[in-house]
Amino acid sequence: MSFDYHCDLSLLRRCGQEQLDLVFDKSKQKFKLREISSRENFFEFFNADVKNARYARLKKYIGLVNQIFGNPHAAFSARQIDTFYSKGLSKWDRNLFNRAQLDQRILGILSRNLGASFVAPLGSVSIHEACLMERARKKAELALKLGILPILNKGCHGSLIYLDLEGRPIGVFKKEQPLPTFRNKMWELIRTVMGLFKTQDTFTQSEKAHAEVAASLADRIFGIGGLVPLTRLVTINGRRGSLMLWQSGLKEAALFNTHHKPDTGELFLFQLMVLYDYLLGNLDRHLENWLVGTKSMNKLQRLAMIDNGNAFPQEHPTEGVRDYFGRQKMYQWKQHSWAKYSFDERIYARMRALSPEAIDSFIDMMRKILPEGGREFLTEKRIQKLQERASLLTSLGKNQNPGFSPARLGETYSSRAIMHLENVLEAIQCCINPPFPLSSS
């Protein structure tokens, strides 16, 4: 079977599937697409069988085209194949044009223009991670090219879920936007002056995207162990933002039955999340914002800290009424049934490792990865609050109070509470190891 591709391409650019039918041109002995008349379209409205028959012909046409273009010996230029799929069939219904069944040769040609050469960005923590992100970006771009649009992420305002050719999630994308306009700044001022309460969601869209990347970097720099999914800044279809790779096979923590007593492995994994979520200062860590993976007997096996757009705040919530609603979703793991157990010695060891030098190395890496050296995101306030939380955790690691638990740590959310607890810990440490000999008198 042969086709009149020159005619087909012109029609595909101009028409959608509702206006096309497949016919056989006896003079050229070729099948070709033709544009149906308005009269035929009107007739189909009242006769579903006619429409279904036309769709069946078009579906068969697509299957034969896939076979011919997928033939490595067929003499078709890359431009012909690229034009046929990306500019024509991308507009067709997925029931007629199954994008997931494209031959690898066709996929290779379609993705060639998405960036054949790839150089890892400056400051990358890992070439392997950079390649994973580039692969995910290409899959999203290819799906877009073939008409598979992202869907809104219902769990996170302003974010999109990009899909691959089979409709499976690739990752969660948060668009990066420029600095707030004068109008936005004025609205924020009015809301602050006239409103009694604050919410936790005071980050700009750009800050949210950068916070997502910073949380992922923290996972790699501090060796958290992949609890924060790989996230980097990417550009998809001309839009730049953070892309967090999708976590398959996990469910929200709210759906996880935790009535059983955790074993040492489960408790360590839970407390590891507590430790680093506190370090990040996430204002929005509720039970839907961390995912769990289980094995037999409902045992916790995996854990993922998602939606870190409200991490690294410039201000800690206060203990007054004004911030009451703003801190309701912060550190909700403190209400978890496992939060009553004391911290494991391995967690205390990780606390002690959060030295000022380690925090400085993390900040330096953020400056390398974030645009413009992180000038917009890495403000003095944001760095100061990070250092406050790290200093408290270091003091906890040195003190190793056997009765201290995640529930107690989760209540230490304000700068005032952090300073008070750290002073108490320093006093205890001073009594244990006095800097000068105690007087006998």
Steps between C-alpha positions, in 0.01 A plus 500: 500500500628849417393848605507846352700661778539836330124547500461345846748734667330812373161375622637393838638847563167662415232255615412293801366145503139625495556634147696212341426168338710235323433430132671312219618707202460264199697727266810494722427159652561649845305550818473859616320715751224727380305779664134412546228751421282682749206301363674170587589631844138598558380156387739329744345698785181299453666170405759376747568185294632707209728695731630185669571343160700806396694488830573131441650586160713775654617267778607240244679774307696595812601140564630458146690830517670386822611180329637676192680780686632249749660293224877574513528429124224744399630810322347784704683806617512590868325825416207314340452279803538789744247713311253214461480425873576822685306740275223269389409204713577682825150651475325164464304321768702247698243230419596535133869579537666297775820696556643234729527251209737712293800312369836575663631631168217753485548596865870551438431738212233692691722547806810593299399865481447515877873521563734241357803612699484542874753657732441474873438843656773668701502393863307177447522270799495198274529446125264204540235721664540765230446233233189371678352849501585553132337169412185599691496840330527340155218258575277791607593706193434207267160436655416869460611488138252219441211675670513345849447798730593515871227483761446722802638367826199515731716454807716805435376836372672627189684179410466264203550127454673423170415169331690268267371344176308237694334757727711408802628780728858617444526762769349801675589838347483835677541796270763754593380858474689830520514711813162628627356798314411828668134393494579174681711681759220748569247218539733322745536826699123549516448140609766534771370832637128421490508129569533361850619157400779373273502178302811294440474561124690830472765374256510637148475250217869548427592435865290182497686366196838583655400351837414172325849486346669601827322220690617246242856633527483465879415133452813448290740722700403364844458140382135474600465198276253601231212599729463820297435404134748627243402855403676749274423813300412412140346672198201323342327649199664836568394513866761471776425354839572216740430142393469236773519144366183301559499246783320183393355238732464730801194626687426794726607459861142567609403163345772308685388300803746579780325341794771235529820561693778583251812289479843667507517531120158665471567736790838604356342580163225706663745688722730562206215684329428692822863608533540638151150642471579703811828609344313615187244682715212389277185697585276253317592146607157347557405134453431541128846646438702194582454165335565148625571166339419181689587133477328196646343531845454876448869572571643836394760448230528830310429864571490811280481865604308672219378858449787693659398835352445649846838392639776741607274779632632850555305519825410243761136505614444679829318357798231767487149497355601666172696194383257239636370388162840543336660232716219243494658297219857540625668187641176303517708189556513614864144363535592164348471195726873429448604850606493407870806272473838647595755574229729217393875531559556493123277807468698680770819422308352665190401800709858544614614496137300816422795723581531863382750377240247249363231768476743736323581226245130451437447874446796510259348216297165682484679807366648286221171334404243778538479775234702817551690337783183466708492874556120513511449191715801502734413808701669580832179421687459162332861401573473624860190289571665194345803550723275537807331165434833328422657638818215366713525156340877494560442583867242222523749257350766592754262485796320174406216541748350148520147636535505738206263404217372629164181614677707734719711620206190576293377745765823701470401697192553867591834681522426572866439131580811396307717745691351398834551127442855551377584703812361220717705239313817709531442537874458124537812435294693752707401320821613166354828637364578824691747731323677560831554290817202510735581668830503275806386784727 
